[in-house]
Amino acid sequence: MRSIWKGAITFGLVNVPVKVYSATESHDVSLHQVHNQDGGRIRYQRRCEVCGKIVAYEDIDKAYDDGARTVVLTDEDFASLPAERNHEIEVVEFVPADQVDVMRLDKAYYLEPEERALKPYTLLRRALEDSDRTAIVQFALRQKTRLAALRVRGNVLLLQTMLWDDEVRSPAFDVLATTPRISQKERDMAAQLVDSLSEDFNPAAFTDDYQEQLRTLIEAKLEKGATLDTEATFGEPDETADADVVDLMEALKRSVDRKKASKKTGTTKPAKKTSAKKPAKKKAAS
């Protein structure tokens, strides 16, 4: 891995120099746009609306427009901001781990200590483990002040950026103002379904079906040429996937029965989704 930033965790008088690494990466197949007539690559050009010239990336600045005036901000302007020059990951407070709402968590980074900082790094890690708390920190990265949660993952400190309070929307759905009547029998059946699907979470057991199918399609096209019958690659579509199921109790019962049957036969096929309303047929793409 390649570090993207260097800084130091500070809590009290303790200073822990660290390197920051992205903890996640995308597995999506990289695609680009082409002309459907001749396969020519489509590229975007940065063209100035005043002089009409194509502008190189290094000659581009950022600007703020209030509707009547424009303020241009150069790289030197951004570098002059105190927060941008500060490479400290400041611990603001230690909070109970269960108080950090997962909805607020965003990008994750691993923190690697410098060799001379291994002891204070380990001390902070163990303090978080012993207290079952998460450190709330602030730091500046890529021209933004960040709020983040600092917690333990194995023997590594994990820094996970958080959304600011005004970035989290509050749901306001009129339909939820009315609570439908749920019978005890329905609740018992739902509980039985939950129980039948209860497992310890194993993320490695799940795959990205779309990306797997996309790779299969690409490999098939590479082998057979540009023209390909999609059904020959993926098989016949499942016409029953959107079956019309109106009765909630019946849907729950079918789910439980299907799970019981799969356990008896040793299969683990996922239950087909049901809906309370039959969806409209999609129009064919033009």
Backbone as CSV, one residue per row, in Angstrom:
resi,resn,N_x,N_y,N_z,CA_x,CA_y,CA_z,C_x,C_y,C_z
1,MET,0.843,-1.205,0.000,0.000,0.000,0.000,0.875,1.250,0.000
2,ARG,0.343,2.304,-0.518,1.061,3.579,-0.600,0.356,4.602,0.284
3,SER,1.130,5.246,1.142,0.525,6.230,2.044,0.072,7.455,1.258
4,ILE,-1.044,8.055,1.689,-1.577,9.227,0.996,-1.348,10.514,1.776
5,TRP,-0.875,10.387,3.026,-0.774,11.569,3.886,0.058,11.220,5.104
6,LYS,0.762,12.168,5.646,1.500,11.972,6.893,1.037,12.995,7.911
7,GLY,0.922,12.566,9.153,0.509,13.474,10.203,0.863,12.911,11.553
8,ALA,0.172,13.373,12.575,0.437,12.896,13.928,-0.839,12.948,14.750
9,ILE,-1.121,11.847,15.451,-2.243,11.827,16.396,-1.791,12.567,17.651
10,THR,-2.616,13.484,18.140,-2.290,14.204,19.369,-3.430,14.034,20.358
11,PHE,-3.102,13.554,21.553,-4.093,13.521,22.640,-3.365,13.881,23.922
12,GLY,-3.815,14.969,24.547,-3.078,15.520,25.687,-1.724,16.000,25.202
13,LEU,-0.670,15.578,25.878,0.691,15.938,25.489,1.360,14.847,24.657
14,VAL,0.612,13.836,24.330,1.161,12.711,23.559,1.034,12.995,22.068
15,ASN,2.123,12.725,21.336,2.163,12.955,19.898,2.611,11.661,19.216
16,VAL,1.794,11.149,18.298,2.089,9.871,17.647,2.169,10.073,16.128
17,PRO,3.379,10.205,15.560,3.520,10.356,14.105,3.014,9.110,13.377
18,VAL,2.196,9.313,12.347,1.616,8.188,11.607,1.597,8.476,10.103
19,LYS,1.500,7.404,9.340,1.237,7.480,7.907,-0.201,6.999,7.682
20,VAL,-0.873,7.617,6.727,-2.278,7.319,6.471,-2.423,6.575,5.143
21,TYR,-3.164,5.450,5.175,-3.388,4.632,3.989,-4.891,4.422,3.787
22,SER,-5.343,4.418,2.550,-6.744,4.084,2.277,-6.992,2.639,2.693
23,ALA,-8.050,2.406,3.453,-8.345,1.062,3.959,-9.242,0.270,3.020
24,THR,-9.826,0.924,2.032,-10.734,0.244,1.111,-10.366,0.583,-0.325
25,GLU,-10.870,-0.224,-1.256,-10.673,0.046,-2.671,-11.864,-0.502,-3.449
26,SER,-12.123,0.073,-4.599,-13.255,-0.360,-5.419,-12.863,-1.587,-6.239
27,HIS,-13.817,-2.520,-6.368,-13.577,-3.696,-7.206,-14.333,-3.591,-8.534
28,ASP,-14.949,-2.450,-8.800,-15.728,-2.285,-10.016,-14.837,-2.344,-11.261
29,VAL,-15.358,-2.945,-12.316,-14.656,-2.983,-13.594,-14.570,-1.562,-14.143
30,SER,-13.389,-1.163,-14.568,-13.196,0.186,-15.099,-13.673,0.253,-16.547
31,LEU,-14.609,1.141,-16.823,-15.159,1.303,-18.162,-14.961,2.727,-18.648
32,HIS,-14.900,2.915,-19.977,-14.864,4.258,-20.517,-15.862,4.384,-21.656
33,GLN,-16.158,5.590,-22.067,-17.168,5.831,-23.089,-16.538,5.808,-24.482
34,VAL,-17.296,5.235,-25.438,-16.842,5.194,-26.825,-17.997,5.576,-27.751
35,HIS,-17.666,5.954,-28.976,-18.664,6.266,-29.991,-19.264,4.955,-30.476
36,ASN,-20.598,4.831,-30.442,-21.212,3.551,-30.802,-21.138,3.245,-32.295
37,GLN,-20.703,4.207,-33.114,-20.582,3.977,-34.551,-19.247,3.350,-34.935
38,ASP,-18.166,3.819,-34.318,-16.838,3.332,-34.715,-15.948,2.916,-33.545
39,GLY,-16.479,2.991,-32.299,-15.689,2.567,-31.137,-14.639,3.566,-30.703
40,GLY,-14.658,4.760,-31.277,-13.672,5.775,-30.913,-13.850,6.255,-29.481
41,ARG,-12.776,6.467,-28.787,-12.812,6.889,-27.379,-13.386,8.291,-27.251
42,ILE,-14.290,8.468,-26.304,-14.871,9.777,-26.002,-14.096,10.381,-24.836
43,ARG,-13.531,11.552,-25.029,-12.767,12.211,-23.975,-13.356,13.588,-23.695
44,TYR,-13.280,13.990,-22.424,-13.784,15.299,-22.038,-12.652,16.317,-22.114
45,GLN,-12.972,17.476,-22.621,-11.979,18.540,-22.746,-12.354,19.700,-21.843
46,ARG,-11.358,20.280,-21.176,-11.581,21.443,-20.317,-11.376,22.701,-21.172
47,ARG,-12.488,23.253,-21.626,-12.415,24.386,-22.541,-12.862,25.666,-21.836
48,CYS,-12.086,26.720,-21.968,-12.402,28.019,-21.371,-13.535,28.678,-22.138
49,GLU,-14.552,29.160,-21.429,-15.703,29.779,-22.074,-15.423,31.208,-22.534
50,VAL,-14.278,31.789,-22.106,-13.934,33.160,-22.515,-13.100,33.153,-23.796
51,CYS,-11.951,32.426,-23.761,-11.064,32.429,-24.923,-11.273,31.244,-25.855
52,GLY,-12.017,30.221,-25.387,-12.282,29.065,-26.222,-11.150,28.055,-26.289
53,LYS,-10.055,28.294,-25.583,-8.918,27.382,-25.627,-9.130,26.186,-24.689
54,ILE,-8.514,25.036,-25.043,-8.496,23.868,-24.166,-7.403,24.109,-23.125
55,VAL,-7.760,23.983,-21.839,-6.863,24.375,-20.752,-6.277,23.134,-20.072
56,ALA,-4.977,23.129,-19.852,-4.299,22.044,-19.137,-4.706,22.076,-17.669
57,TYR,-4.726,20.895,-17.028,-5.192,20.798,-15.654,-4.396,21.700,-14.714
58,GLU,-3.064,21.774,-14.946,-2.217,22.583,-14.050,-2.485,24.079,-14.177
59,ASP,-3.218,24.504,-15.201,-3.538,25.921,-15.385,-4.954,26.254,-14.906
60,ILE,-5.553,25.335,-14.163,-6.925,25.545,-13.693,-6.933,25.880,-12.204
61,ASP,-7.620,26.959,-11.834,-7.834,27.331,-10.437,-9.310,27.103,-10.098
62,LYS,-9.626,27.219,-8.819,-11.017,27.106,-8.385,-11.578,28.499,-8.102
63,ALA,-12.900,28.597,-8.115,-13.513,29.908,-7.903,-14.852,29.768,-7.199
64,TYR,-15.235,30.831,-6.493,-16.544,30.904,-5.853,-17.342,32.002,-6.544
65,ASP,-18.579,31.699,-6.892,-19.453,32.652,-7.588,-20.675,32.915,-6.725
66,ASP,-20.891,34.164,-6.334,-22.058,34.497,-5.512,-23.243,34.958,-6.347
67,GLY,-23.133,34.800,-7.670,-24.206,35.213,-8.566,-23.892,36.479,-9.319
68,ALA,-23.090,37.353,-8.702,-22.729,38.619,-9.355,-21.223,38.782,-9.467
69,ARG,-20.493,38.193,-8.522,-19.030,38.317,-8.518,-18.383,36.939,-8.382
70,THR,-17.176,36.854,-8.927,-16.423,35.602,-8.859,-15.096,35.842,-8.149
71,VAL,-14.809,35.020,-7.168,-13.528,35.087,-6.457,-12.706,33.875,-6.868
72,VAL,-11.523,34.113,-7.437,-10.640,33.029,-7.861,-9.714,32.656,-6.710
73,LEU,-9.619,31.353,-6.430,-8.769,30.838,-5.356,-7.673,29.962,-5.956
74,THR,-6.425,30.334,-5.739,-5.290,29.603,-6.293,-4.812,28.541,-5.312
75,ASP,-3.895,27.687,-5.765,-3.304,26.683,-4.880,-2.590,27.351,-3.711
76,GLU,-1.984,28.500,-3.975,-1.293,29.233,-2.908,-2.286,29.745,-1.865
77,ASP,-3.462,30.138,-2.305,-4.498,30.592,-1.370,-4.902,29.462,-0.426
78,PHE,-5.139,28.282,-0.991,-5.531,27.147,-0.162,-4.414,26.752,0.793
79,ALA,-3.170,26.779,0.305,-2.027,26.388,1.138,-1.808,27.361,2.284
80,SER,-2.314,28.610,2.150,-2.118,29.612,3.195,-3.070,29.428,4.372
81,LEU,-4.114,28.619,4.200,-5.076,28.412,5.287,-4.425,27.621,6.416
82,PRO,-4.575,28.065,7.664,-3.947,27.363,8.801,-4.351,25.898,8.899
83,ALA,-5.644,25.612,8.672,-6.114,24.233,8.796,-5.454,23.325,7.767
84,GLU,-5.206,23.830,6.562,-4.601,23.026,5.505,-3.142,22.720,5.818
85,ARG,-2.465,23.622,6.505,-1.048,23.409,6.838,-0.878,22.506,8.045
86,ASN,-1.937,22.353,8.831,-1.853,21.573,10.057,-1.975,20.081,9.741
87,HIS,-0.983,19.307,10.166,-1.004,17.862,9.922,-1.232,17.088,11.218
88,GLU,-2.029,17.671,12.096,-2.347,16.996,13.352,-3.729,16.355,13.284
89,ILE,-3.817,15.133,13.785,-5.096,14.456,13.968,-5.422,14.622,15.453
90,GLU,-6.177,15.637,15.764,-6.398,16.016,17.166,-7.564,15.245,17.781
91,VAL,-7.287,14.540,18.872,-8.348,13.853,19.612,-9.124,14.903,20.411
92,VAL,-10.400,15.036,20.102,-11.250,16.018,20.761,-11.894,15.431,22.015
93,GLU,-12.347,14.176,21.898,-12.986,13.521,23.040,-13.034,12.010,22.815
94,PHE,-13.238,11.286,23.905,-13.429,9.836,23.844,-14.881,9.549,24.202
95,VAL,-15.583,8.852,23.328,-17.011,8.606,23.542,-17.279,7.097,23.562
96,PRO,-18.371,6.659,24.216,-18.729,5.237,24.160,-18.862,4.775,22.717
97,ALA,-18.279,3.622,22.402,-18.252,3.143,21.022,-19.645,3.017,20.422
98,ASP,-20.647,2.648,21.226,-21.990,2.432,20.683,-22.735,3.735,20.399
99,GLN,-22.132,4.883,20.736,-22.773,6.161,20.452,-22.434,6.704,19.062
100,VAL,-21.501,6.046,18.374,-21.126,6.486,17.027,-22.057,5.816,16.018
101,ASP,-22.953,6.586,15.449,-23.943,6.075,14.506,-23.245,5.668,13.209
102,VAL,-23.437,4.414,12.800,-22.767,3.924,11.590,-23.193,4.701,10.350
103,MET,-24.361,5.325,10.384,-24.834,6.108,9.243,-23.904,7.297,8.972
104,ARG,-23.232,7.776,10.009,-22.358,8.935,9.864,-20.965,8.572,9.353
105,LEU,-20.624,7.273,9.362,-19.277,6.860,8.989,-19.104,6.876,7.474
106,ASP,-17.899,7.277,7.032,-17.654,7.429,5.601,-16.379,6.679,5.213
107,LYS,-15.406,7.353,4.669,-14.176,6.737,4.166,-13.277,6.265,5.306
108,ALA,-12.660,5.083,5.130,-11.819,4.493,6.176,-10.341,4.529,5.788
109,TYR,-9.484,4.765,6.783,-8.034,4.828,6.566,-7.317,4.052,7.670
110,TYR,-6.260,3.330,7.295,-5.394,2.692,8.281,-4.290,3.671,8.679
111,LEU,-3.926,3.632,9.948,-2.842,4.475,10.443,-1.653,3.602,10.829
112,GLU,-0.520,3.852,10.198,0.710,3.115,10.500,1.642,4.012,11.307
113,PRO,2.115,3.566,12.482,2.992,4.423,13.286,4.421,4.410,12.751
114,GLU,5.116,5.502,12.957,6.548,5.478,12.717,7.177,4.601,13.788
115,GLU,8.339,4.032,13.485,8.949,3.073,14.408,9.173,3.668,15.794
116,ARG,9.566,4.934,15.850,9.823,5.572,17.137,8.542,5.854,17.920
117,ALA,7.391,5.743,17.228,6.107,6.053,17.870,5.306,4.791,18.181
118,LEU,5.940,3.613,18.065,5.203,2.368,18.265,4.623,2.261,19.675
119,LYS,5.366,2.684,20.700,4.883,2.544,22.072,3.657,3.418,22.346
120,PRO,3.691,4.735,22.058,2.482,5.531,22.304,1.309,5.107,21.420
121,TYR,1.597,4.627,20.223,0.556,4.121,19.316,-0.139,2.919,19.960
122,THR,0.667,1.993,20.486,0.124,0.801,21.142,-0.633,1.174,22.414
123,LEU,-0.119,2.159,23.126,-0.778,2.616,24.350,-2.162,3.172,24.042
124,LEU,-2.279,3.991,22.998,-3.572,4.553,22.612,-4.519,3.447,22.173
125,ARG,-4.013,2.489,21.403,-4.847,1.377,20.936,-5.414,0.587,22.105
126,ARG,-4.568,0.284,23.074,-5.016,-0.497,24.227,-5.948,0.307,25.120
127,ALA,-5.733,1.607,25.206,-6.628,2.451,26.004,-8.032,2.442,25.412
128,LEU,-8.128,2.462,24.065,-9.431,2.408,23.410,-10.090,1.049,23.631
129,GLU,-9.290,-0.022,23.561,-9.822,-1.371,23.777,-10.305,-1.545,25.215
130,ASP,-9.509,-1.112,26.180,-9.843,-1.319,27.591,-11.076,-0.526,28.007
131,SER,-11.246,0.640,27.413,-12.360,1.508,27.814,-13.600,1.316,26.952
132,ASP,-13.477,0.539,25.844,-14.561,0.353,24.882,-15.085,1.703,24.412
133,ARG,-14.140,2.575,24.098,-14.497,3.911,23.620,-13.887,4.178,22.250
134,THR,-14.447,5.170,21.576,-13.960,5.611,20.273,-13.488,7.050,20.413
135,ALA,-12.348,7.344,19.809,-11.835,8.717,19.851,-12.448,9.521,18.705
136,ILE,-13.010,10.659,19.018,-13.514,11.579,17.999,-12.398,12.575,17.708
137,VAL,-12.009,12.676,16.455,-10.855,13.507,16.092,-11.239,14.499,15.003
138,GLN,-10.399,15.513,14.847,-10.530,16.469,13.757,-9.177,16.628,13.091
139,PHE,-9.199,16.774,11.765,-7.956,17.007,11.019,-8.316,17.591,9.658
140,ALA,-7.323,18.056,8.921,-7.550,18.634,7.597,-6.880,17.748,6.557
141,LEU,-7.628,17.415,5.513,-7.104,16.574,4.444,-7.727,17.004,3.119
142,ARG,-6.873,17.278,2.140,-7.325,17.649,0.798,-8.304,18.817,0.818
143,GLN,-7.882,19.884,1.466,-8.623,21.139,1.499,-9.990,21.033,2.165
144,LYS,-10.105,20.107,3.128,-11.330,19.992,3.901,-10.996,19.664,5.346
145,THR,-11.735,20.292,6.267,-11.636,19.902,7.670,-12.517,18.679,7.860
146,ARG,-11.944,17.652,8.493,-12.670,16.387,8.633,-12.978,16.095,10.101
147,LEU,-14.141,15.511,10.317,-14.492,14.932,11.596,-14.376,13.429,11.406
148,ALA,-13.798,12.722,12.374,-13.577,11.289,12.177,-13.631,10.530,13.487
149,ALA,-13.843,9.215,13.350,-13.813,8.303,14.494,-12.519,7.507,14.415
150,LEU,-11.796,7.467,15.515,-10.548,6.705,15.594,-10.823,5.501,16.476
151,ARG,-10.729,4.297,15.895,-11.038,3.099,16.646,-10.068,1.985,16.305
152,VAL,-10.260,0.837,16.931,-9.305,-0.268,16.799,-9.841,-1.331,15.849
153,ARG,-8.966,-1.808,14.960,-9.278,-2.940,14.092,-8.091,-3.898,14.145
154,GLY,-8.248,-4.986,14.894,-7.118,-5.899,15.104,-6.054,-5.207,15.930
155,ASN,-4.845,-5.106,15.380,-3.776,-4.398,16.089,-3.465,-3.061,15.418
156,VAL,-4.409,-2.575,14.606,-4.206,-1.333,13.858,-5.248,-0.295,14.273
157,LEU,-4.849,0.965,14.276,-5.800,2.050,14.506,-6.445,2.408,13.174
158,LEU,-7.767,2.476,13.171,-8.534,2.784,11.968,-9.161,4.160,12.119
159,LEU,-8.932,5.007,11.137,-9.508,6.353,11.118,-10.643,6.347,10.109
160,GLN,-11.850,6.670,10.549,-13.003,6.658,9.654,-13.683,8.015,9.677
161,THR,-13.641,8.706,8.540,-14.234,10.035,8.472,-15.737,9.955,8.686
162,MET,-16.302,11.048,9.201,-17.723,11.088,9.537,-18.393,12.269,8.843
163,LEU,-19.668,12.117,8.578,-20.458,13.219,8.034,-20.698,14.238,9.139
164,TRP,-20.715,15.500,8.757,-21.062,16.541,9.719,-22.559,16.459,10.003
165,ASP,-22.969,17.038,11.110,-24.351,16.908,11.548,-25.344,17.416,10.508
166,ASP,-25.003,18.527,9.805,-25.936,19.086,8.829,-25.906,18.345,7.496
167,GLU,-25.072,17.306,7.387,-25.021,16.499,6.168,-25.904,15.255,6.264
168,VAL,-26.478,15.018,7.436,-27.351,13.867,7.634,-28.803,14.330,7.580
169,ARG,-29.535,13.811,6.628,-30.926,14.214,6.453,-31.834,13.515,7.463
170,SER,-32.920,14.188,7.807,-33.934,13.589,8.670,-35.070,13.090,7.795
171,PRO,-35.484,11.832,7.954,-36.572,11.309,7.124,-37.909,11.918,7.527
172,ALA,-38.697,12.286,6.535,-40.029,12.841,6.799,-40.987,12.262,5.771
173,PHE,-41.511,11.069,6.062,-42.392,10.384,5.138,-43.810,10.382,5.694
174,ASP,-44.731,10.987,4.954,-46.121,11.091,5.405,-46.750,9.722,5.622
175,VAL,-46.349,8.746,4.802,-46.972,7.430,4.890,-46.709,6.774,6.245
176,LEU,-45.609,7.165,6.916,-45.266,6.574,8.203,-46.044,7.198,9.360
177,ALA,-46.850,8.201,9.064,-47.646,8.832,10.122,-48.738,7.883,10.620
178,THR,-49.093,6.922,9.782,-50.100,5.928,10.144,-49.434,4.582,10.358
179,THR,-49.720,3.945,11.472,-49.150,2.635,11.769,-50.167,1.548,11.474
180,PRO,-49.899,0.650,10.518,-50.859,-0.405,10.205,-50.954,-1.415,11.345
181,ARG,-52.084,-2.094,11.445,-52.280,-3.090,12.499,-51.547,-4.373,12.115
182,ILE,-50.665,-4.824,12.998,-49.920,-6.067,12.800,-50.404,-7.063,13.848
183,SER,-50.914,-8.197,13.397,-51.428,-9.191,14.333,-50.277,-9.936,15.014
184,GLN,-50.576,-10.555,16.144,-49.566,-11.332,16.858,-49.096,-12.511,16.009
185,LYS,-50.016,-13.080,15.237,-49.654,-14.207,14.377,-48.633,-13.785,13.325
186,GLU,-48.831,-12.608,12.767,-47.880,-12.081,11.781,-46.522,-11.812,12.413
187,ARG,-46.539,-11.267,13.628,-45.279,-11.001,14.332,-44.559,-12.298,14.657
188,ASP,-45.304,-13.314,15.063,-44.685,-14.607,15.368,-44.077,-15.226,14.117
189,MET,-44.786,-15.120,12.997,-44.279,-15.673,11.750,-43.029,-14.921,11.291
190,ALA,-43.038,-13.596,11.441,-41.866,-12.792,11.089,-40.679,-13.164,11.963
191,ALA,-40.942,-13.381,13.275,-39.870,-13.774,14.193,-39.304,-15.132,13.803
192,GLN,-40.179,-16.031,13.332,-39.738,-17.354,12.904,-38.852,-17.240,11.666
193,LEU,-39.217,-16.331,10.761,-38.408,-16.113,9.566,-37.038,-15.551,9.939
194,VAL,-37.023,-14.569,10.848,-35.751,-13.996,11.302,-34.874,-15.071,11.920
195,ASP,-35.493,-15.911,12.750,-34.749,-16.980,13.400,-34.169,-17.969,12.384
196,SER,-34.945,-18.276,11.333,-34.489,-19.232,10.331,-33.338,-18.691,9.489
197,LEU,-33.222,-17.355,9.406,-32.156,-16.725,8.616,-31.021,-16.194,9.483
198,SER,-31.055,-16.487,10.776,-30.048,-15.950,11.687,-28.718,-16.675,11.516
199,GLU,-27.653,-15.915,11.264,-26.302,-16.446,11.091,-25.303,-15.439,11.638
200,ASP,-24.065,-15.900,11.882,-22.978,-14.975,12.171,-22.553,-14.344,10.857
201,PHE,-22.333,-13.032,10.856,-22.026,-12.317,9.619,-20.644,-12.691,9.099
202,ASN,-20.599,-13.132,7.847,-19.351,-13.462,7.173,-19.320,-12.717,5.845
203,PRO,-18.672,-11.549,5.776,-18.703,-10.750,4.540,-18.134,-11.472,3.335
204,ALA,-17.210,-12.429,3.553,-16.609,-13.158,2.438,-17.608,-14.075,1.740
205,ALA,-18.744,-14.328,2.386,-19.752,-15.217,1.800,-20.607,-14.509,0.750
206,PHE,-20.459,-13.196,0.613,-21.274,-12.428,-0.313,-20.423,-11.944,-1.491
207,THR,-21.016,-11.949,-2.675,-20.311,-11.497,-3.870,-21.131,-10.439,-4.592
208,ASP,-20.448,-9.621,-5.359,-21.089,-8.586,-6.159,-21.519,-9.222,-7.476
209,ASP,-22.781,-9.674,-7.551,-23.262,-10.402,-8.727,-23.135,-9.587,-10.008
210,TYR,-23.428,-8.301,-9.926,-23.382,-7.473,-11.135,-21.975,-7.428,-11.714
211,GLN,-20.984,-7.189,-10.851,-19.600,-7.109,-11.334,-19.113,-8.462,-11.846
212,GLU,-19.540,-9.562,-11.197,-19.169,-10.904,-11.657,-19.752,-11.140,-13.056
213,GLN,-21.023,-10.777,-13.253,-21.666,-10.961,-14.545,-21.040,-10.063,-15.608
214,LEU,-20.661,-8.839,-15.196,-20.028,-7.919,-16.136,-18.693,-8.470,-16.618
215,ARG,-17.915,-9.035,-15.704,-16.643,-9.644,-16.088,-16.862,-10.847,-17.013
216,THR,-17.888,-11.657,-16.716,-18.209,-12.800,-17.566,-18.557,-12.345,-18.976
217,LEU,-19.357,-11.276,-19.069,-19.739,-10.732,-20.365,-18.514,-10.237,-21.127
218,ILE,-17.640,-9.509,-20.456,-16.434,-8.976,-21.110,-15.542,-10.103,-21.612
219,GLU,-15.340,-11.123,-20.764,-14.497,-12.255,-21.161,-15.087,-12.991,-22.363
220,ALA,-16.424,-13.150,-22.372,-17.082,-13.820,-23.487,-16.934,-13.019,-24.771
221,LYS,-17.064,-11.690,-24.672,-16.908,-10.841,-25.856,-15.477,-10.880,-26.377
222,LEU,-14.518,-10.947,-25.477,-13.119,-11.034,-25.901,-12.860,-12.340,-26.651
223,GLU,-13.510,-13.421,-26.219,-13.314,-14.727,-26.845,-14.088,-14.876,-28.157
224,LYS,-15.330,-14.351,-28.207,-16.201,-14.602,-29.349,-16.339,-13.427,-30.306
225,GLY,-15.832,-12.278,-29.930,-15.970,-11.123,-30.801,-16.983,-10.135,-30.276
226,ALA,-17.244,-9.087,-31.063,-18.098,-7.996,-30.611,-19.566,-8.393,-30.508
227,THR,-20.032,-9.317,-31.350,-21.438,-9.710,-31.339,-21.628,-10.914,-30.439
228,LEU,-22.591,-10.809,-29.526,-22.782,-11.886,-28.554,-24.230,-11.924,-28.101
229,ASP,-24.788,-13.135,-28.022,-26.122,-13.323,-27.489,-26.024,-13.337,-25.956
230,THR,-26.571,-12.327,-25.302,-26.429,-12.207,-23.854,-27.030,-13.398,-23.115
231,GLU,-28.172,-13.925,-23.589,-28.804,-15.057,-22.912,-27.921,-16.299,-22.949
232,ALA,-27.081,-16.420,-24.010,-26.187,-17.566,-24.102,-25.099,-17.501,-23.034
233,THR,-24.826,-16.313,-22.542,-23.803,-16.143,-21.513,-24.368,-16.316,-20.117
234,PHE,-25.560,-15.702,-19.871,-26.105,-15.692,-18.510,-27.263,-16.658,-18.299
235,GLY,-27.777,-17.246,-19.386,-28.917,-18.132,-19.229,-30.223,-17.377,-19.311
236,GLU,-31.319,-18.109,-19.243,-32.642,-17.499,-19.348,-32.956,-16.640,-18.130
237,PRO,-33.575,-15.478,-18.313,-33.966,-14.639,-17.168,-35.037,-15.300,-16.332
238,ASP,-35.053,-15.007,-15.038,-36.041,-15.579,-14.117,-37.311,-14.758,-14.171
239,GLU,-38.333,-15.296,-14.852,-39.584,-14.559,-15.034,-40.418,-14.508,-13.761
240,THR,-40.087,-15.347,-12.771,-40.904,-15.394,-11.550,-40.355,-14.502,-10.444
241,ALA,-39.275,-13.773,-10.737,-38.619,-12.991,-9.692,-39.533,-11.912,-9.130
242,ASP,-40.463,-11.398,-9.974,-41.340,-10.324,-9.522,-42.775,-10.809,-9.375
243,ALA,-42.954,-12.028,-8.867,-44.299,-12.587,-8.691,-45.129,-11.688,-7.798
244,ASP,-46.430,-11.641,-8.087,-47.328,-10.773,-7.331,-47.759,-11.469,-6.039
245,VAL,-47.264,-10.949,-4.900,-47.635,-11.504,-3.603,-48.305,-10.404,-2.798
246,VAL,-49.600,-10.590,-2.514,-50.360,-9.548,-1.836,-50.444,-9.807,-0.339
247,ASP,-50.540,-11.063,0.065,-50.762,-11.433,1.457,-49.436,-11.479,2.216
248,LEU,-49.276,-10.613,3.221,-48.048,-10.568,4.008,-47.807,-11.885,4.720
249,MET,-48.833,-12.455,5.322,-48.690,-13.718,6.035,-48.223,-14.826,5.088
250,GLU,-48.789,-14.847,3.886,-48.418,-15.868,2.902,-46.963,-15.710,2.478
251,ALA,-46.545,-14.455,2.317,-45.158,-14.205,1.942,-44.196,-14.685,3.034
252,LEU,-44.552,-14.405,4.288,-43.704,-14.841,5.402,-43.670,-16.371,5.483
253,LYS,-44.839,-16.979,5.306,-44.924,-18.444,5.393,-44.086,-19.094,4.301
254,ARG,-44.183,-18.563,3.084,-43.398,-19.121,1.988,-41.900,-19.006,2.263
255,SER,-41.496,-17.878,2.834,-40.079,-17.663,3.135,-39.577,-18.677,4.153
256,VAL,-40.379,-18.896,5.204,-39.991,-19.859,6.239,-39.935,-21.271,5.655
257,ASP,-40.978,-21.653,4.864,-41.023,-22.988,4.272,-39.851,-23.210,3.326
258,ARG,-39.514,-22.190,2.547,-38.406,-22.312,1.605,-37.092,-22.502,2.343
259,LYS,-36.929,-21.767,3.457,-35.705,-21.896,4.238,-35.598,-23.297,4.833
260,LYS,-36.736,-23.830,5.353,-36.728,-25.174,5.926,-36.380,-26.211,4.869
261,ALA,-36.942,-26.042,3.673,-36.695,-26.991,2.592,-35.237,-26.974,2.159
262,SER,-34.657,-25.766,2.110,-33.256,-25.658,1.686,-32.321,-26.304,2.699
263,LYS,-32.685,-26.215,3.995,-31.861,-26.848,5.031,-31.923,-28.367,4.920
264,LYS,-33.110,-28.900,4.556,-33.258,-30.345,4.434,-32.468,-30.890,3.257
265,THR,-32.456,-30.117,2.150,-31.767,-30.581,0.943,-30.310,-30.163,0.908
266,GLY,-29.927,-29.310,1.852,-28.536,-28.868,1.913,-28.211,-27.738,0.975
267,THR,-29.243,-27.137,0.348,-29.009,-26.002,-0.550,-29.127,-24.710,0.213
268,THR,-28.528,-23.661,-0.334,-28.547,-22.353,0.349,-28.950,-21.251,-0.611
269,LYS,-29.882,-21.578,-1.541,-30.316,-20.557,-2.486,-31.105,-19.479,-1.765
270,PRO,-30.855,-18.190,-2.086,-31.595,-17.116,-1.426,-33.048,-17.105,-1.833
271,ALA,-33.910,-16.689,-0.902,-35.341,-16.609,-1.203,-35.600,-15.514,-2.213
272,LYS,-36.579,-15.766,-3.099,-36.925,-14.754,-4.084,-37.668,-13.627,-3.411
273,LYS,-37.394,-12.412,-3.867,-38.025,-11.249,-3.258,-39.500,-11.199,-3.623
274,THR,-40.292,-10.719,-2.692,-41.711,-10.544,-2.946,-42.067,-9.095,-2.736
275,SER,-43.156,-8.692,-3.329,-43.590,-7.312,-3.181,-45.080,-7.283,-2.931
276,ALA,-45.547,-6.226,-2.291,-46.967,-6.098,-1.990,-47.746,-5.614,-3.191
277,LYS,-47.016,-5.207,-4.235,-47.676,-4.657,-5.402,-46.900,-5.066,-6.629
278,LYS,-47.583,-5.519,-7.646,-46.897,-5.972,-8.842,-46.328,-4.778,-9.574
279,PRO,-44.979,-4.774,-9.821,-44.366,-3.618,-10.466,-44.762,-3.519,-11.931
280,ALA,-44.746,-2.287,-12.439,-45.050,-2.090,-13.842,-43.914,-2.635,-14.689
281,LYS,-44.273,-3.157,-15.891,-43.217,-3.690,-16.767,-42.357,-2.571,-17.274
282,LYS,-41.038,-2.838,-17.282,-40.109,-1.813,-17.763,-40.146,-1.734,-19.286
283,LYS,-40.048,-0.548,-19.802,-39.993,-0.370,-21.232,-38.618,-0.771,-21.748
284,ALA,-38.565,-1.340,-22.911,-37.276,-1.733,-23.485,-36.471,-0.492,-23.787
285,ALA,-35.150,-0.607,-23.515,-34.264,0.533,-23.778,-34.209,0.822,-25.252
286,SER,-34.231,2.084,-25.577,-34.183,2.453,-27.003,-32.774,2.507,-27.491
